[in-house]
Amino acid sequence: MTSKREQILAKIKTNLTGTTGVGTRIYRSRVEPVTRGETPSLVVEFVSDQPTVNSSTNLKLDWTLTVRIVVIVRSSNPYTAADPTIKSLHTKIVSDPTLGGLAIDVRPSTVTFEAIEADQPAGVVFCDFEIDYRSSYDDLSQ
């Protein structure tokens, strides 16, 4: 069985289905460049995962996972073009704060923007979320 972290990332990708403007263009850790025809699109990335030993029992770890959802758009005004997608993805992420029972809580974190030089103006918006979850001390899948 996969780790809880990978289960959470898979659930996020599933929950993002139907995000405004992206259709099926939702990727997990995509490394290839995104073509004009593939925008807008989303990329779900794992940024960091910080454990602490649960003080009530040494048999559990409490984790804070930072997940980044990258919105890639091409437009003469990428800020405006990305906004409906960002609004939609935010609603989809926070409306299931336990991610189907895998997490304890989901919180929005930092949102940043980067303009990219391309054949048509492009923008990349990084939407970070912090996810609290718990695993077994000796089995990261539980």
C-alpha positions in Angstrom: 0.0 0.0 0.0 1.2 3.5 -0.7 2.1 6.0 2.0 -0.6 8.3 3.5 1.1 11.2 1.8 0.7 9.7 -1.6 -2.9 8.7 -0.8 -3.6 12.4 0.1 -2.0 13.7 -3.1 -4.0 11.2 -5.2 -7.2 12.4 -3.4 -6.4 16.0 -4.0 -5.9 15.3 -7.7 -9.3 13.5 -7.8 -11.0 16.3 -5.9 -9.7 18.8 -8.4 -11.7 17.1 -11.2 -14.0 19.7 -12.8 -12.0 22.7 -11.8 -13.0 25.7 -13.8 -11.1 25.9 -17.1 -8.8 22.9 -16.8 -10.9 20.0 -17.9 -8.7 16.9 -17.5 -5.5 18.9 -17.6 -4.6 18.0 -14.0 -1.1 16.5 -13.5 0.9 15.0 -10.7 4.5 16.3 -10.6 4.7 17.1 -14.4 8.2 17.8 -15.6 7.5 18.3 -19.3 6.7 21.9 -20.5 3.0 22.7 -20.9 2.0 23.6 -24.4 -0.3 26.5 -25.2 -3.1 24.0 -26.0 -2.7 22.5 -22.6 -3.5 25.7 -20.7 -4.9 26.4 -18.3 -3.7 23.4 -16.4 -2.9 22.3 -12.9 0.0 20.5 -11.4 -0.2 18.9 -7.9 3.2 18.9 -6.2 4.5 17.7 -2.8 6.6 20.5 -1.2 7.5 19.3 2.3 6.2 17.0 5.1 7.1 17.7 8.7 6.6 15.0 11.4 6.2 15.4 15.2 5.8 12.5 17.6 2.3 12.5 19.0 2.6 13.3 22.7 -0.3 11.1 23.8 1.3 8.0 22.3 4.7 7.2 20.8 2.9 4.9 18.3 1.7 7.8 16.0 3.3 10.7 14.1 1.5 13.9 13.4 2.4 15.4 10.0 2.1 18.8 8.4 2.2 18.3 4.6 2.7 21.3 2.3 1.1 20.7 -1.1 1.5 23.1 -4.0 -1.1 23.3 -6.7 0.4 25.1 -9.7 -2.0 27.0 -12.1 -0.5 27.5 -15.5 -2.2 30.0 -17.9 -1.4 31.8 -21.1 -3.1 35.1 -21.7 -2.3 38.8 -22.3 -3.5 39.2 -18.7 -2.5 36.0 -16.9 -3.5 37.4 -13.5 -7.1 37.8 -14.7 -7.1 34.6 -16.7 -6.0 32.5 -13.7 -8.5 33.9 -11.2 -11.5 31.7 -12.0 -9.4 28.6 -11.9 -7.8 29.6 -8.6 -11.2 30.4 -7.1 -12.5 27.0 -8.2 -9.6 25.0 -7.0 -9.6 26.7 -3.6 -13.3 25.8 -3.1 -12.7 22.2 -4.1 -9.7 21.8 -1.7 -11.3 23.4 1.4 -14.7 21.9 0.9 -13.3 18.4 1.9 -11.1 19.3 4.9 -10.5 15.6 5.8 -9.9 14.5 2.2 -12.2 11.6 2.6 -10.9 10.7 6.0 -7.2 10.8 5.2 -6.5 14.1 6.8 -7.2 16.0 10.1 -7.4 19.4 8.4 -6.6 21.4 5.3 -5.6 25.1 5.4 -4.8 27.5 2.6 -1.3 28.9 2.8 0.8 31.1 0.5 -0.2 32.1 -3.0 2.4 33.5 -5.3 2.6 34.6 -9.0 5.3 34.4 -11.6 5.2 35.8 -15.1 6.9 33.6 -17.7 8.2 34.6 -21.1 6.7 32.4 -23.8 5.3 32.6 -27.3 2.2 34.1 -25.6 2.4 35.8 -22.2 2.1 33.2 -19.5 1.6 33.1 -15.8 2.2 30.6 -13.1 0.3 30.8 -9.8 1.5 28.7 -6.9 -1.3 27.9 -4.4 0.1 26.2 -1.3 -2.0 24.3 1.2 -1.0 22.8 4.6 -2.5 19.5 5.4 -2.4 17.9 8.9 -2.6 14.1 9.0 -1.6 11.3 11.3 0.3 8.0 10.5 1.5 5.1 12.4 5.1 5.5 13.8 6.3 2.4 12.0 4.0 2.2 9.0 3.6 5.3 6.8 0.6 3.7 5.0 -1.5 3.7 8.1 
